[in-house]
Amino acid sequence: MGNREVSYIFAISTGKRTSSDRPIAGEKPTITNHGKPTSDHFCWSNPSETLVIISHNPVPDRFGVGDYLLRIGFSSSSKLTPATLGDRLWSEKAMVRSIAFLLTFVALAFPALADEGHHHDDLSEQQFGSVHFPTSCNPKVQKNFEGGVALLHSFAFETAEATFRQVAQDDPHCAMAHWGIAKTFSRWGTPNPKQLQHGWEEIKIAKSLPAKTARERSYIAAQAALYAHPEKKDEKREQKYLKAMGALYRHYPGDQEGAAFYAFALMDSDRDDDPTHANRKAAAAILEKLFLLEPNHPGVAHYLVHTYDCPGMAELGLPAARRYAQIAPAAPHALHMPSHIFARLGMWQEDIASNLASVAASRNAVSTYMGDEGHQYHAMEFLMYAYLQSGREAEAKRLIEEVRSLPKMKDMYGGGYDPQISALTIYSAFCELELHHWKEAKALPLISPVDDADVSVTYKARAIGAARSGDLATAGANLQAIQDLHAVLVKEQKLPISINAVEEDQRVVSAWINHAEGHNDEALKTLREIAGKERGIFAPDGGIAAHEMLGDILSEMGKPEQALIEYEAELKLSPNRFDSLYGAGRAAEIAKQPGKATAYYQQLLKVCTGGNSNRIELAHAKEFLSAVAAQN
């Protein structure tokens, strides 16, 4: 089973077959919960005007990644427009500082690297954030229980499960401990049959224990709505859970944990075909209020990032993104999550720094002990994408070699697939396609098993490489392989997300073959249908840059004005994307729009500042800009 075989609800955030950051089940670290709330709260007074940074609390003595984010241009009382924000982030000095600070971060934020004997006893509020979740359980387990909830909010599900099991062992009458265990099984999407069964078993135990308050019974009832009748296929489980959490939220308006969990479920129910994004906006309204009240709460900041991880809304997520890394600096997922916003906005240097920190956290002794080392593969997905958008092909190639050398580990989603094989399949194909290495793409070896949905990624890269280099026989053979795989997945009733992903690969490849055969109307029609559902791309298998593909075909058809429209449409969804910036510049140049060509080429060089690329696209951009400068 590969990455495409895992079901997660955040397919819109990371694409069709990639791991998502859905609130993604152990071992038994004991989580202590002590320390002081720290750091700053950030807010946009108006996304089109200024970012206002208000200091509520002193910066902690021990640096975190959040402090790094402050140090590259966001200090207390700063006021930055979105435009000047980009200028600061793209400076060479900022990149140097990011690398230097990362080394400091690894040394200071993770003392367990130096002393592996301290494991879970060192985990604290300063490392995972602060939650306040009163229960009727024995007071001696309260801090440990709240530690488990904090871990839940940062999707450290295995560790959270182990923590709640420890609570249940220390207080056998604590019904909420079993609520917590059950909640860890709804990781990364709708629970699979095994997770439904495990979750229901825990809820039955929780219901059998005397929950002493009506509030606790409401929490247990909400989880029961999700897990009840695990043997049945019920597509309305999430709706039932949302309804139950909505009732809890309204009945206990002062319960901030209930508000956070309800807001997340509300955001989760947002529909792609709802242009108003009403549920997403309603969730944001709840979470923004909580953010003011609880700036050190891991769930609030985390869920705000997910809520704003959407085209047209990402800029609103910058304050929460910057804050979350400070709140939970020991959680690999917390260090990675800000990059969802950075990637949405094309802020590649911050994207890179965020994910380098997440990888480092995944590999430290505490995370390894907690079973969270698999998170690094998700961070590396974003690294691969950011490297290739910012002229750092050498780093991208080194990352692939680094993946080859990693030891075996579990995938972060509990899907049972080999994350190394999946990553090598996806990264290798993506790298060749992004760099327009058509012959290399055509010759890619199969890495994933032939009955695994991930293998379609290789077939697709081979077919596109072949079609774009004039080898229609090879393109057709790989299209047939995709069609055969799709038939197998349908026959075996694999997950819809896998079937749909392979079907889309089939359509994309068909479009390129049609173009190569001169059937351009059919090719454009297919890609326009895909482009109509596009939501941006910022990870190796995070979606199809369909508008960019349309631009490429229209350019080859000698229609630069129409091509420019498509490249610009792609850049609205995927800002600072290398191939779209260059495509827009080149189309404008051919269409004799030197002003636009100059702007796009300048932006392309800007986003590649500090890189070491020798791509011919960059050479052409520099040559054009030099010629323009000479004329002036």
VODREN-614840 format. One record per residue (C-alpha): z, y, x; residue number from 0. Coordinates in Angstrom, 2 decimals, m for minus. Last residue first. Layout:
<atoms>
<<Z Y X> NUM>
...
</atoms>
This chain:
<atoms>
<<m21.04 52.39 17.25> 631>
<<m23.94 50.14 18.06> 630>
<<m21.98 48.59 20.91> 629>
<<m19.07 47.83 18.57> 628>
<<m21.39 46.07 16.13> 627>
<<m22.87 43.98 18.97> 626>
<<m19.40 43.09 20.20> 625>
<<m18.39 42.09 16.68> 624>
<<m21.40 39.79 16.37> 623>
<<m20.78 38.15 19.76> 622>
<<m17.10 37.65 18.95> 621>
<<m17.93 36.00 15.63> 620>
<<m20.54 33.78 17.31> 619>
<<m18.06 32.59 19.93> 618>
<<m15.50 31.91 17.23> 617>
<<m17.98 29.78 15.29> 616>
<<m18.98 27.95 18.48> 615>
<<m15.49 26.50 18.68> 614>
<<m13.85 26.91 22.10> 613>
<<m10.36 27.06 20.72> 612>
<<m7.26 27.84 22.76> 611>
<<m5.15 29.48 20.10> 610>
<<m2.98 32.54 20.62> 609>
<<m4.85 34.59 18.05> 608>
<<m6.84 32.27 15.79> 607>
<<m5.78 34.07 12.61> 606>
<<m6.94 37.34 14.12> 605>
<<m10.30 36.02 15.26> 604>
<<m11.05 34.87 11.72> 603>
<<m9.83 38.16 10.29> 602>
<<m12.19 40.07 12.55> 601>
<<m15.08 37.81 11.53> 600>
<<m14.28 38.38 7.85> 599>
<<m14.05 42.16 8.17> 598>
<<m17.19 42.46 10.30> 597>
<<m19.24 40.35 7.92> 596>
<<m17.99 42.42 5.00> 595>
<<m19.09 45.65 6.61> 594>
<<m22.30 44.14 7.94> 593>
<<m23.62 43.20 4.49> 592>
<<m27.12 42.17 5.53> 591>
<<m27.15 38.97 3.45> 590>
<<m27.33 37.03 6.73> 589>
<<m24.19 38.78 7.99> 588>
<<m22.42 38.39 4.66> 587>
<<m23.16 34.66 4.69> 586>
<<m21.94 34.39 8.29> 585>
<<m18.70 36.22 7.58> 584>
<<m18.03 34.26 4.40> 583>
<<m18.72 30.97 6.17> 582>
<<m16.49 31.96 9.07> 581>
<<m13.62 32.85 6.79> 580>
<<m14.28 29.76 4.67> 579>
<<m14.35 27.47 7.71> 578>
<<m11.08 28.86 9.09> 577>
<<m9.00 29.04 5.89> 576>
<<m7.21 32.37 6.03> 575>
<<m6.26 32.30 2.34> 574>
<<m6.81 29.06 0.38> 573>
<<m7.15 29.91 m3.33> 572>
<<m8.50 33.43 m2.91> 571>
<<m10.30 32.29 0.24> 570>
<<m12.17 29.64 m1.74> 569>
<<m13.48 32.24 m4.20> 568>
<<m14.61 34.36 m1.25> 567>
<<m16.51 31.41 0.15> 566>
<<m18.13 30.86 m3.25> 565>
<<m19.24 34.47 m3.67> 564>
<<m20.59 34.50 m0.11> 563>
<<m22.73 31.47 m0.87> 562>
<<m24.32 33.29 m3.80> 561>
<<m25.29 36.18 m1.52> 560>
<<m26.34 33.79 1.27> 559>
<<m28.90 31.85 m0.82> 558>
<<m31.07 30.14 1.79> 557>
<<m30.50 26.61 0.48> 556>
<<m28.40 25.82 3.55> 555>
<<m26.16 28.75 2.62> 554>
<<m25.98 27.48 m0.97> 553>
<<m24.89 24.07 0.31> 552>
<<m22.18 25.52 2.58> 551>
<<m20.94 27.90 m0.11> 550>
<<m20.65 25.06 m2.60> 549>
<<m18.67 23.13 m0.01> 548>
<<m16.39 26.14 0.39> 547>
<<m15.88 26.33 m3.37> 546>
<<m15.03 22.63 m3.34> 545>
<<m12.35 22.76 m0.66> 544>
<<m11.16 19.34 m1.84> 543>
<<m7.49 18.48 m2.11> 542>
<<m4.32 18.07 m0.08> 541>
<<m5.62 15.36 2.17> 540>
<<m5.21 17.16 5.46> 539>
<<m2.75 19.74 4.05> 538>
<<m3.23 23.31 2.85> 537>
<<m5.76 23.20 0.04> 536>
<<m5.99 25.46 m2.99> 535>
<<m5.73 24.77 m6.70> 534>
<<m9.20 23.47 m7.49> 533>
<<m9.88 22.46 m11.09> 532>
<<m13.04 24.53 m11.58> 531>
<<m14.08 23.64 m8.04> 530>
<<m14.46 19.99 m9.05> 529>
<<m16.86 20.86 m11.88> 528>
<<m18.65 23.28 m9.57> 527>
<<m19.04 20.51 m6.99> 526>
<<m20.77 18.21 m9.46> 525>
<<m23.10 20.90 m10.79> 524>
<<m24.01 22.06 m7.28> 523>
<<m25.01 18.55 m6.19> 522>
<<m27.00 17.93 m9.37> 521>
<<m28.90 21.20 m8.98> 520>
<<m29.43 20.50 m5.29> 519>
<<m31.34 17.23 m5.65> 518>
<<m33.01 17.67 m2.26> 517>
<<m32.08 14.24 m0.90> 516>
<<m29.46 15.74 1.44> 515>
<<m28.06 17.71 m1.47> 514>
<<m27.84 14.59 m3.64> 513>
<<m26.11 12.78 m0.78> 512>
<<m23.63 15.63 m0.46> 511>
<<m22.89 15.62 m4.19> 510>
<<m22.52 11.84 m4.30> 509>
<<m19.93 12.08 m1.51> 508>
<<m17.92 14.58 m3.53> 507>
<<m18.14 12.46 m6.69> 506>
<<m17.04 9.26 m4.96> 505>
<<m14.13 11.03 m3.29> 504>
<<m13.11 12.25 m6.75> 503>
<<m13.09 8.68 m8.05> 502>
<<m10.98 7.62 m5.08> 501>
<<m8.40 10.29 m5.89> 500>
<<m8.42 9.43 m9.59> 499>
<<m7.75 5.76 m8.91> 498>
<<m4.89 6.56 m6.55> 497>
<<m3.22 9.07 m8.88> 496>
<<m3.75 6.65 m11.77> 495>
<<m1.60 4.01 m10.07> 494>
<<m3.24 0.65 m9.59> 493>
<<m4.37 m1.40 m12.56> 492>
<<m5.76 m4.25 m10.46> 491>
<<m9.16 m3.92 m12.15> 490>
<<m9.12 m0.13 m11.77> 489>
<<m8.20 m0.36 m8.09> 488>
<<m10.89 m2.98 m7.47> 487>
<<m13.58 m0.91 m9.23> 486>
<<m12.62 2.15 m7.17> 485>
<<m12.90 0.12 m3.98> 484>
<<m16.41 m0.99 m4.91> 483>
<<m17.43 2.62 m5.64> 482>
<<m16.00 3.80 m2.33> 481>
<<m17.85 1.04 m0.46> 480>
<<m21.06 2.00 m2.29> 479>
<<m20.64 5.58 m1.12> 478>
<<m20.17 4.22 2.40> 477>
<<m23.48 2.34 2.23> 476>
<<m25.25 5.39 0.79> 475>
<<m24.12 7.65 3.61> 474>
<<m25.17 5.06 6.17> 473>
<<m28.66 4.86 4.65> 472>
<<m28.85 8.64 4.23> 471>
<<m28.51 9.36 7.94> 470>
<<m29.53 13.04 8.03> 469>
<<m26.59 14.48 9.98> 468>
<<m24.96 16.05 6.93> 467>
<<m25.37 12.86 4.92> 466>
<<m23.89 10.73 7.71> 465>
<<m20.88 12.96 8.24> 464>
<<m20.33 13.15 4.49> 463>
<<m20.54 9.36 4.20> 462>
<<m18.27 8.63 7.15> 461>
<<m15.69 11.16 5.97> 460>
<<m15.75 9.66 2.46> 459>
<<m15.49 6.09 3.72> 458>
<<m12.54 7.08 5.90> 457>
<<m10.73 8.78 3.04> 456>
<<m11.55 5.81 0.80> 455>
<<m9.41 3.70 3.11> 454>
<<m6.38 5.48 1.68> 453>
<<m6.77 3.63 m1.64> 452>
<<m5.89 0.36 0.08> 451>
<<m8.05 m2.73 m0.52> 450>
<<m9.91 m2.33 2.80> 449>
<<m6.67 m2.04 4.75> 448>
<<m6.22 1.34 6.48> 447>
<<m7.69 1.97 9.94> 446>
<<m11.45 1.72 9.49> 445>
<<m13.30 3.19 12.44> 444>
<<m14.92 6.66 12.28> 443>
<<m18.58 6.63 13.35> 442>
<<m19.94 8.97 10.64> 441>
<<m17.12 11.43 11.33> 440>
<<m18.02 11.49 15.04> 439>
<<m21.66 12.19 14.16> 438>
<<m20.69 14.95 11.75> 437>
<<m18.24 16.78 14.00> 436>
<<m17.99 19.69 11.59> 435>
<<m14.56 20.63 12.98> 434>
<<m12.96 20.28 9.57> 433>
<<m14.73 16.97 8.97> 432>
<<m13.69 15.47 12.30> 431>
<<m10.05 16.50 11.93> 430>
<<m9.81 15.37 8.32> 429>
<<m10.98 11.86 9.10> 428>
<<m8.56 11.41 11.97> 427>
<<m5.63 12.96 10.11> 426>
<<m6.10 10.81 6.99> 425>
<<m6.41 7.40 8.58> 424>
<<m3.88 8.08 11.33> 423>
<<m1.41 9.36 8.75> 422>
<<m1.79 6.33 6.48> 421>
<<m1.43 3.91 9.36> 420>
<<1.71 5.69 10.58> 419>
<<3.18 6.03 7.09> 418>
<<3.14 2.24 6.58> 417>
<<3.52 1.65 2.84> 416>
<<6.69 0.64 0.98> 415>
<<6.61 3.49 m1.51> 414>
<<10.14 4.64 m0.73> 413>
<<8.91 8.20 m0.61> 412>
<<9.87 9.09 2.95> 411>
<<7.87 6.25 4.45> 410>
<<9.94 3.81 6.42> 409>
<<9.73 3.70 10.20> 408>
<<7.77 2.04 12.99> 407>
<<7.99 3.79 16.32> 406>
<<5.73 6.76 17.06> 405>
<<3.08 6.48 19.78> 404>
<<0.00 6.62 17.54> 403>
<<1.46 9.66 15.77> 402>
<<1.65 11.47 19.10> 401>
<<m2.02 10.73 19.72> 400>
<<m2.89 12.32 16.38> 399>
<<m0.68 15.29 17.22> 398>
<<m2.43 15.70 20.56> 397>
<<m5.76 16.06 18.74> 396>
<<m4.30 18.74 16.46> 395>
<<m2.75 20.55 19.43> 394>
<<m6.13 20.62 21.16> 393>
<<m7.78 21.87 17.96> 392>
<<m5.57 24.95 17.90> 391>
<<m7.96 27.53 16.48> 390>
<<m5.78 28.65 13.59> 389>
<<m7.09 26.62 10.66> 388>
<<m7.09 23.36 12.63> 387>
<<m3.51 23.76 13.77> 386>
<<m2.35 24.66 10.25> 385>
<<m3.85 21.48 8.76> 384>
<<m2.39 19.17 11.35> 383>
<<0.99 20.87 11.15> 382>
<<1.04 20.50 7.38> 381>
<<0.48 16.78 7.58> 380>
<<2.99 16.67 10.45> 379>
<<5.72 17.93 8.15> 378>
<<4.98 15.08 5.75> 377>
<<5.11 12.57 8.57> 376>
<<8.38 14.00 9.83> 375>
<<10.15 13.12 6.59> 374>
<<10.21 9.48 7.68> 373>
<<13.22 10.20 9.89> 372>
<<15.46 10.62 6.84> 371>
<<17.38 7.36 7.10> 370>
<<20.76 9.06 7.43> 369>
<<21.27 7.70 10.95> 368>
<<17.88 9.08 11.92> 367>
<<18.76 12.37 10.32> 366>
<<22.01 12.63 12.26> 365>
<<20.52 11.51 15.56> 364>
<<17.70 14.03 15.62> 363>
<<14.16 12.97 14.88> 362>
<<13.77 14.37 11.38> 361>
<<15.30 17.66 12.52> 360>
<<12.71 18.02 15.29> 359>
<<9.92 17.30 12.80> 358>
<<11.34 19.93 10.45> 357>
<<11.53 22.50 13.24> 356>
<<7.91 21.84 14.18> 355>
<<7.13 22.16 10.47> 354>
<<8.59 25.64 10.11> 353>
<<7.06 26.87 13.37> 352>
<<3.59 25.70 12.36> 351>
<<3.71 27.26 8.89> 350>
<<5.11 30.46 10.40> 349>
<<2.14 30.61 12.76> 348>
<<m0.29 29.61 10.02> 347>
<<0.49 32.28 7.47> 346>
<<m2.45 31.36 5.22> 345>
<<m0.63 32.45 2.07> 344>
<<m0.42 28.99 0.47> 343>
<<0.42 27.65 3.92> 342>
<<3.41 29.98 4.29> 341>
<<4.58 29.11 0.77> 340>
<<4.45 25.38 1.34> 339>
<<5.73 26.01 4.86> 338>
<<9.08 27.07 3.42> 337>
<<9.59 23.41 2.42> 336>
<<9.62 21.96 5.93> 335>
<<13.02 23.14 7.10> 334>
<<14.60 22.15 3.80> 333>
<<12.93 18.75 3.99> 332>
<<14.33 18.08 7.44> 331>
<<17.85 18.87 6.19> 330>
<<20.16 20.03 8.99> 329>
<<19.27 23.73 8.58> 328>
<<20.26 23.73 4.87> 327>
<<20.84 27.35 3.80> 326>
<<18.92 29.02 6.61> 325>
<<15.71 27.10 5.93> 324>
<<16.09 27.94 2.25> 323>
<<16.30 31.71 2.76> 322>
<<12.84 32.28 4.20> 321>
<<11.21 30.19 1.48> 320>
<<13.31 31.83 m1.23> 319>
<<12.21 35.32 m0.16> 318>
<<8.56 34.21 0.32> 317>
<<8.20 32.59 m3.11> 316>
<<6.80 35.67 m4.88> 315>
<<3.87 35.57 m2.48> 314>
<<3.00 32.10 m3.75> 313>
<<2.36 33.13 m7.34> 312>
<<m1.42 33.54 m7.53> 311>
<<m2.14 29.94 m6.68> 310>
<<0.99 27.81 m7.12> 309>
<<3.97 26.95 m4.97> 308>
<<6.03 29.61 m6.76> 307>
<<8.07 27.07 m8.71> 306>
<<8.34 24.74 m5.74> 305>
<<9.75 27.52 m3.57> 304>
<<12.09 28.56 m6.37> 303>
<<13.26 24.96 m6.62> 302>
<<14.32 24.96 m2.98> 301>
<<16.11 28.31 m3.15> 300>
<<18.08 27.25 m6.23> 299>
<<18.69 23.73 m5.01> 298>
<<20.17 24.70 m1.66> 297>
<<22.71 27.21 m3.03> 296>
<<23.65 29.80 m0.42> 295>
<<22.29 32.81 m2.32> 294>
<<24.28 31.77 m5.42> 293>
<<24.55 34.70 m7.85> 292>
<<21.34 36.50 m6.91> 291>
<<19.48 33.19 m6.58> 290>
<<20.85 32.09 m9.96> 289>
<<19.08 35.00 m11.65> 288>
<<15.88 34.15 m9.79> 287>
<<16.24 30.52 m10.83> 286>
<<16.35 31.19 m14.56> 285>
<<13.38 33.58 m14.49> 284>
<<11.43 31.22 m12.24> 283>
<<11.89 28.36 m14.68> 282>
<<10.49 30.50 m17.51> 281>
<<7.55 31.40 m15.27> 280>
<<6.80 27.74 m14.59> 279>
<<7.14 26.90 m18.27> 278>
<<4.72 29.65 m19.30> 277>
<<2.08 28.90 m16.69> 276>
<<m0.19 31.36 m18.55> 275>
<<m3.36 29.48 m17.61> 274>
<<m1.99 26.28 m19.18> 273>
<<m4.40 23.56 m18.07> 272>
<<m2.35 22.83 m14.97> 271>
<<0.66 22.12 m17.15> 270>
<<4.24 23.07 m16.33> 269>
<<6.65 20.22 m17.05> 268>
<<7.98 20.15 m13.49> 267>
<<8.86 23.83 m13.78> 266>
<<11.06 23.00 m16.75> 265>
<<12.61 20.04 m14.95> 264>
<<13.43 22.32 m12.02> 263>
<<14.86 24.95 m14.33> 262>
<<17.04 22.32 m16.02> 261>
<<18.42 21.09 m12.70> 260>
<<19.22 24.65 m11.62> 259>
<<20.77 25.63 m14.96> 258>
<<22.89 22.48 m15.03> 257>
<<24.13 23.23 m11.55> 256>
<<24.89 26.81 m12.58> 255>
<<27.05 25.80 m15.51> 254>
<<27.91 29.13 m17.15> 253>
<<25.42 28.68 m19.98> 252>
<<27.02 25.36 m21.02> 251>
<<25.55 24.60 m24.45> 250>
<<22.16 26.17 m23.66> 249>
<<21.78 24.41 m20.33> 248>
<<22.98 21.09 m21.75> 247>
<<20.46 21.31 m24.60> 246>
<<17.69 22.11 m22.12> 245>
<<18.80 19.17 m19.98> 244>
<<18.41 16.84 m22.96> 243>
<<14.97 18.23 m23.83> 242>
<<13.81 17.98 m20.23> 241>
<<15.01 14.37 m20.01> 240>
<<13.14 13.47 m23.20> 239>
<<10.00 15.16 m21.89> 238>
<<10.33 13.34 m18.58> 237>
<<10.57 9.98 m20.34> 236>
<<7.61 10.68 m22.62> 235>
<<5.13 8.31 m20.99> 234>
<<7.26 5.30 m21.93> 233>
<<6.21 1.88 m20.71> 232>
<<9.07 m0.41 m21.59> 231>
<<11.21 m2.60 m19.31> 230>
<<13.29 0.40 m18.26> 229>
<<14.61 0.78 m21.81> 228>
<<16.64 3.91 m21.07> 227>
<<16.06 5.56 m17.69> 226>
<<15.04 9.15 m18.51> 225>
<<17.10 9.59 m21.67> 224>
<<20.03 7.95 m19.89> 223>
<<19.79 10.67 m17.23> 222>
<<20.26 13.30 m19.92> 221>
<<23.09 11.29 m21.54> 220>
<<24.95 11.17 m18.22> 219>
<<24.77 14.94 m17.85> 218>
<<25.88 15.42 m21.46> 217>
<<28.81 13.01 m20.99> 216>
<<29.92 15.13 m18.05> 215>
<<29.89 18.25 m20.22> 214>
<<31.79 16.49 m23.01> 213>
<<34.62 15.86 m20.55> 212>
<<36.66 12.81 m19.58> 211>
<<33.85 10.41 m18.76> 210>
<<35.61 7.13 m19.60> 209>
<<33.58 4.52 m17.74> 208>
<<31.12 2.29 m19.59> 207>
<<28.58 5.09 m19.82> 206>
<<28.59 5.51 m16.03> 205>
<<28.14 1.75 m15.57> 204>
<<25.21 1.75 m17.98> 203>
<<23.80 4.76 m16.13> 202>
<<23.95 2.83 m12.86> 201>
<<22.04 m0.14 m14.30> 200>
<<19.53 2.26 m15.85> 199>
<<18.78 3.84 m12.47> 198>
<<18.22 0.49 m10.78> 197>
<<15.88 m0.64 m13.58> 196>
<<13.94 2.61 m13.59> 195>
<<13.71 2.45 m9.80> 194>
<<12.19 m1.03 m9.99> 193>
<<9.73 0.01 m12.67> 192>
<<8.64 3.15 m10.76> 191>
<<10.54 6.38 m11.33> 190>
<<8.37 9.29 m12.46> 189>
<<8.02 11.62 m9.55> 188>
<<9.15 12.05 m5.96> 187>
<<12.61 10.58 m6.44> 186>
<<14.08 9.58 m9.77> 185>
<<16.27 6.97 m8.06> 184>
<<18.69 9.53 m6.60> 183>
<<19.70 10.53 m10.12> 182>
<<21.12 7.08 m10.81> 181>
<<23.46 7.31 m7.83> 180>
<<24.65 10.73 m9.00> 179>
<<25.28 9.55 m12.56> 178>
<<27.14 6.62 m11.00> 177>
<<29.43 9.04 m9.18> 176>
<<29.76 10.96 m12.43> 175>
<<31.60 8.06 m14.05> 174>
<<34.44 8.34 m11.55> 173>
<<36.85 5.52 m12.46> 172>
<<36.28 3.53 m9.24> 171>
<<37.36 6.55 m7.16> 170>
<<36.96 5.90 m3.43> 169>
<<34.24 3.27 m4.01> 168>
<<32.42 5.45 m6.52> 167>
<<32.58 8.40 m4.09> 166>
<<31.21 6.19 m1.31> 165>
<<28.38 5.15 m3.61> 164>
<<27.74 8.84 m4.27> 163>
<<27.40 9.46 m0.54> 162>
<<25.10 6.47 0.00> 161>
<<22.83 7.68 m2.78> 160>
<<22.80 11.20 m1.34> 159>
<<21.88 9.83 2.07> 158>
<<18.97 7.89 0.63> 157>
<<17.88 10.83 m1.49> 156>
<<17.78 13.61 1.07> 155>
<<15.76 15.58 m1.49> 154>
<<17.32 18.90 m0.53> 153>
<<18.95 19.33 m3.96> 152>
<<20.12 15.74 m3.87> 151>
<<21.84 16.39 m0.55> 150>
<<23.77 19.27 m2.12> 149>
<<24.74 16.96 m5.00> 148>
<<26.05 14.39 m2.54> 147>
<<28.10 17.05 m0.78> 146>
<<29.49 18.04 m4.15> 145>
<<30.70 14.47 m4.62> 144>
<<32.23 14.42 m1.14> 143>
<<34.05 17.64 m1.87> 142>
<<35.37 16.25 m5.16> 141>
<<36.44 12.83 m3.90> 140>
<<40.13 13.68 m3.28> 139>
<<40.26 15.57 m6.59> 138>
<<39.94 12.26 m8.49> 137>
<<37.09 12.62 m10.96> 136>
<<37.11 15.11 m13.84> 135>
<<34.19 16.96 m12.30> 134>
<<33.45 20.45 m11.01> 133>
<<30.00 21.03 m9.48> 132>
<<30.04 23.95 m7.07> 131>
<<27.25 23.75 m4.51> 130>
<<26.98 25.18 m0.99> 129>
<<24.34 24.51 1.63> 128>
<<23.31 21.50 3.69> 127>
<<24.27 22.31 7.30> 126>
<<26.89 25.00 6.77> 125>
<<28.29 23.02 3.86> 124>
<<29.01 20.20 6.26> 123>
<<27.75 17.09 7.97> 122>
<<29.89 16.42 11.02> 121>
<<31.46 13.25 9.67> 120>
<<27.98 11.85 9.12> 119>
<<27.06 11.10 12.70> 118>
<<29.54 12.20 15.38> 117>
<<28.86 9.39 17.85> 116>
<<25.36 10.55 18.63> 115>
<<26.68 13.28 20.88> 114>
<<24.03 15.46 22.48> 113>
<<21.51 15.17 19.68> 112>
<<24.42 15.26 17.28> 111>
<<24.87 18.91 18.25> 110>
<<21.88 19.66 16.04> 109>
<<21.53 23.35 15.23> 108>
<<22.14 24.50 18.79> 107>
<<19.77 22.51 20.98> 106>
<<17.00 22.10 18.43> 105>
<<17.27 25.74 17.45> 104>
<<17.10 26.99 21.02> 103>
<<13.91 25.03 21.60> 102>
<<12.52 26.32 18.31> 101>
<<13.45 29.83 19.37> 100>
<<11.18 29.69 22.36> 99>
<<8.29 28.32 20.31> 98>
<<8.72 30.91 17.59> 97>
<<9.16 33.70 20.12> 96>
<<5.84 32.85 21.71> 95>
<<4.20 32.81 18.29> 94>
<<5.72 36.15 17.38> 93>
<<4.53 37.66 20.66> 92>
<<0.97 36.61 19.91> 91>
<<1.11 38.69 16.74> 90>
<<m0.06 37.04 13.54> 89>
<<3.23 37.19 11.71> 88>
<<3.70 40.86 12.29> 87>
<<0.28 41.78 10.96> 86>
<<0.65 39.54 7.91> 85>
<<3.87 41.24 6.85> 84>
<<2.21 44.59 7.42> 83>
<<m0.25 43.73 4.63> 82>
<<2.34 42.26 2.30> 81>
<<4.31 45.50 2.61> 80>
<<7.49 45.37 4.63> 79>
<<10.82 47.06 4.10> 78>
<<13.52 45.92 6.48> 77>
<<17.17 46.52 5.52> 76>
<<18.36 43.46 7.52> 75>
<<15.70 42.18 9.86> 74>
<<12.43 40.51 9.09> 73>
<<10.04 40.62 12.01> 72>
<<10.05 37.48 14.06> 71>
<<13.81 37.41 14.37> 70>
<<14.52 37.00 10.70> 69>
<<12.48 33.83 10.57> 68>
<<14.34 32.61 13.64> 67>
<<17.57 33.23 11.81> 66>
<<16.28 30.99 9.04> 65>
<<15.72 28.29 11.62> 64>
<<19.41 28.31 12.25> 63>
<<21.54 30.08 14.83> 62>
<<25.23 29.34 15.11> 61>
<<27.23 32.57 14.85> 60>
<<26.31 32.99 11.21> 59>
<<24.56 36.16 10.01> 58>
<<27.02 38.27 8.05> 57>
<<26.80 38.23 4.27> 56>
<<24.98 40.14 1.55> 55>
<<22.20 41.67 3.62> 54>
<<19.36 42.96 1.50> 53>
<<15.80 42.46 2.58> 52>
<<13.28 44.40 0.50> 51>
<<9.70 43.24 0.49> 50>
<<7.52 46.12 m0.60> 49>
<<4.67 46.94 m2.94> 48>
<<2.26 44.49 m4.52> 47>
<<4.89 41.77 m4.88> 46>
<<7.30 44.26 m6.47> 45>
<<10.98 44.54 m5.58> 44>
<<10.41 41.36 m3.67> 43>
<<13.71 39.78 m2.75> 42>
<<15.55 38.48 0.27> 41>
<<19.13 37.32 0.47> 40>
<<20.90 37.21 3.78> 39>
<<23.13 34.86 5.72> 38>
<<26.31 32.88 5.24> 37>
<<28.56 31.05 2.84> 36>
<<31.57 29.71 4.70> 35>
<<32.43 26.19 5.75> 34>
<<33.55 22.96 4.17> 33>
<<31.89 20.07 2.39> 32>
<<32.38 16.74 4.09> 31>
<<29.68 14.15 3.55> 30>
<<30.61 10.53 4.24> 29>
<<27.64 8.61 5.60> 28>
<<26.99 5.36 3.76> 27>
<<23.51 3.96 3.90> 26>
<<21.01 3.65 1.22> 25>
<<16.66 5.87 m3.08> 24>
<<11.20 12.71 m3.87> 23>
<<12.43 16.20 m5.75> 22>
<<8.78 16.47 m5.51> 21>
<<7.69 17.55 m2.14> 20>
<<4.50 15.66 m2.21> 19>
<<3.11 12.98 m0.06> 18>
<<m0.62 13.14 0.11> 17>
<<m2.95 11.31 m2.21> 16>
<<m4.08 13.94 m4.69> 15>
<<m2.92 17.16 m3.26> 14>
<<0.16 18.65 m1.81> 13>
<<1.36 20.98 m4.49> 12>
<<m0.69 19.85 m7.47> 11>
<<0.24 16.24 m6.79> 10>
<<3.84 17.30 m7.23> 9>
<<4.80 14.59 m9.68> 8>
<<4.73 11.81 m7.19> 7>
<<3.31 8.33 m7.48> 6>
<<2.76 6.42 m4.26> 5>
<<m0.40 4.36 m3.88> 4>
<<m2.32 7.18 m2.22> 3>
<<0.01 7.02 0.78> 2>
<<m0.90 3.42 1.35> 1>
<<0.00 0.00 0.00> 0>
</atoms>
